[in-house]
């Protein structure tokens, strides 16, 4: 279920508490966007506390029609050949190590 734009109240709370240090009403959030809200200043002192919303990324709500081809499937035979060769080499090295000890 999607939604369009919403208007929210952003609350900045003191760390580890439920105490609201700053409430910012009327912050509009649009569907498909990613936001970060920065709290700057001091809860008790100067400069006073303020919240600064930032739009990080705007995304379309629809999924891509087709995912891009990564090419990983083309490398599977090569990967299997390399792993097999390493296993053979490890087996030979182990046999030589056992023969040297005996």
Order of alpha helices (4+ residues) and beta strands (2+ residues): beta-beta-beta-beta-alpha
